[in-house]
Amino acid sequence: MRPPARVSRWDFSGQVVVVTGASGCVGRAIALDLLQAGAQVAWVDREVERSRRALARLAGGQRHSILIRADISRKASVRAMAARVLDCFGQIDMLVNDAGGARPHAFGRAFARPGVAKRA
C-alpha cells in the first residue's frame, strides 16, 4: 500500500539537498518530502537499502536522487560524499543532518572551504 500523495507547501525546485541518515524513518520522510517539493536529493547513509526501496516506490524520484553510502563520522567519507554530490548535481544548497553520532567538525571543515559547495 502506498502512502497518500502529499502536496508540499514548499518549493525547492532547482535546489540540491543532502540528507544524512536518509535510510532512517525521519531522514527518509524528509528526503521524500523534499523530492515532492522539487528538490534534487542526495540520500546519504551507511546503509542505503531502505532508501533504495523507498525510491523504487516513488515514480520518477530516481532521476532527481542519488544514493551515497557514507560514514559522516569520517572526514574523508564526508569529503568524498560532497565531491560526488557536486559531480552529479553541480551544487549543494542545503544539508539536513539526521544521522546519529555525527561529529560536527567533519561537516564544518568539509563544507566551509571556498569552492566546496559549488562547482564552477
C-alpha positions in Angstrom: 0.0 0.0 0.0 1.3 3.4 -1.0 1.1 6.4 1.4 -1.3 9.1 0.3 0.2 11.7 -2.0 1.1 14.8 -0.2 1.3 18.3 -1.7 4.2 20.3 -0.4 3.7 23.9 0.6 7.4 24.5 -0.1 9.1 24.9 -3.4 12.7 23.6 -3.6 12.8 23.5 -7.4 16.4 23.8 -8.5 17.8 23.2 -5.0 20.2 20.4 -4.2 19.8 18.9 -0.7 22.0 16.4 1.1 20.1 14.3 3.6 22.2 12.3 6.0 20.6 9.4 7.8 18.3 9.1 4.8 17.6 5.4 5.4 16.1 6.0 8.9 12.4 6.8 9.4 12.8 10.6 9.8 15.5 11.0 7.2 13.6 9.1 4.7 10.4 11.1 5.3 12.4 14.4 4.9 14.1 13.2 1.7 10.7 12.1 0.2 9.1 15.5 1.2 12.0 17.4 -0.4 11.6 15.4 -3.6 7.9 16.1 -3.7 8.8 19.8 -3.2 11.0 19.7 -6.3 14.5 19.3 -4.8 17.3 17.1 -6.1 18.2 14.9 -3.2 21.4 13.1 -2.2 20.3 10.3 0.1 23.3 9.6 2.4 23.6 6.8 4.9 25.9 4.0 5.9 23.1 1.6 4.8 21.3 2.6 1.7 19.0 -0.4 1.0 16.0 1.2 2.8 16.5 4.4 0.8 16.7 2.3 -2.4 13.4 0.6 -1.6 11.7 3.9 -0.8 12.9 5.4 -4.1 11.7 2.3 -6.0 8.1 3.1 -4.8 8.3 6.7 -5.9 7.6 7.2 -9.6 10.2 9.5 -11.1 12.1 10.1 -7.9 15.2 8.2 -9.1 16.1 10.8 -11.7 16.2 13.5 -9.1 18.1 11.5 -6.5 21.4 9.8 -5.8 22.2 7.3 -3.1 25.5 7.6 -1.4 26.9 5.2 1.1 29.0 7.3 3.5 30.0 7.4 7.2 29.6 11.0 8.2 31.8 10.5 11.3 34.8 10.2 9.0 36.1 13.4 7.3 37.4 11.6 4.3 34.0 10.0 3.8 32.2 13.4 4.1 34.6 14.9 1.5 34.1 12.0 -0.9 30.3 12.3 -0.4 30.4 16.1 -1.1 32.5 15.6 -4.2 30.1 13.0 -5.5 27.1 15.3 -5.0 28.9 18.1 -6.7 29.8 15.9 -9.6 26.2 14.8 -10.0 24.3 18.0 -9.3 26.9 20.8 -9.5 26.0 22.4 -6.2 24.9 21.8 -2.7 22.2 24.2 -1.3 21.2 22.7 1.9 22.2 20.0 4.4 19.8 18.1 6.6 21.8 16.1 9.2 19.6 13.3 10.5 22.4 10.8 11.1 23.1 9.8 14.7 26.6 10.1 16.2 27.7 12.9 13.8 30.9 14.7 14.6 30.1 18.4 13.8 33.7 19.2 12.8 33.6 16.7 9.9 30.9 18.7 8.2 32.2 22.1 9.3 35.6 21.6 7.6 34.3 19.8 4.5 31.7 22.4 3.7 33.4 25.5 5.0 36.2 25.7 2.4 35.6 28.1 -0.5 34.5 26.3 -3.7 33.4 23.1 -2.0 29.7 23.9 -2.1 29.5 24.9 -5.7 31.3 23.8 -8.8 32.3 26.4 -11.3 
